[in-house]
Amino acid sequence: MTTLLTLISSLLWWVLYSSIGALFFALIGWSVLRWTERTPVVFNRLYLACLLWNLVGILLVVLVAVYEGHLHPPYAALMTSGLLRLALVLDMIVGSLLLWRLTPRIDAHRIRPGSACMAVAAIMAIAFGIATSLA
């Protein structure tokens, strides 16, 4: 019973932290996409894409941390891991695809793939800068 409650609690925290991060990412992505597309984008669809992207991203990072055995601070060894770098590249590809496929502009056209890549790059640069300053 304790294992089941621990698993349910972990899943709830995973979704909660992903949704908080998705809001932060969606605010950055909205401003970048508004600038690159020169027209507003639908924020709730951008938030959905960022939420799905965060769920996948957190899962990838946790799997790499479990595989390499870096589950407790300091995380400097994890940040220099080649496997984490590969997981982050995969995460950026997934993020670009999700933003491109799920985020429409206000005129019902899909955003350009280059704009999605630019938004993901800006989001990852800010997030990685924050993560390295905290680690």
Residue pairs with C-beta under 8 A, 6 or more apart in sequence:
14 55
14 58
14 59
15 55
17 58
18 51
18 54
18 55
18 58
19 51
19 54
21 50
21 54
21 58
21 127
22 47
22 50
22 51
22 53
22 54
23 47
23 50
25 50
25 53
25 54
25 123
25 127
26 43
26 46
26 47
26 50
28 119
28 122
28 123
28 126
29 46
29 50
29 99
29 119
29 120
29 122
29 123
30 41
30 43
30 46
32 115
32 118
32 119
32 122
32 123
33 41
33 46
33 99
33 103
33 111
33 115
33 116
33 119
34 40
34 41
36 112
36 114
36 115
36 118
36 119
37 105
37 111
37 112
37 115
39 105
39 106
39 107
40 105
40 106
41 103
41 104
41 105
41 106
41 111
42 103
42 104
42 105
42 106
45 102
45 103
45 104
46 99
46 102
46 103
48 102
49 98
49 99
49 101
49 102
49 103
50 98
50 99
50 123
52 98
52 102
53 91
53 94
53 95
53 98
53 99
56 91
56 94
57 91
57 94
57 95
60 87
60 88
60 90
60 91
61 84
61 87
61 91
63 87
64 78
64 81
64 83
64 84
64 87
65 71
65 78
67 83
68 77
68 78
68 81
68 83
68 84
70 77
70 78
70 81
73 135
74 135
75 135
76 135
78 84
78 135
79 131
79 132
79 135
88 124
88 128
91 124
92 120
92 121
92 124
95 120
95 123
95 124
96 113
96 116
96 117
96 120
97 116
99 111
99 116
99 119
99 120
100 110
100 111
100 112
100 113
100 116
101 110
103 110
103 111
103 116
104 110
104 111
105 111
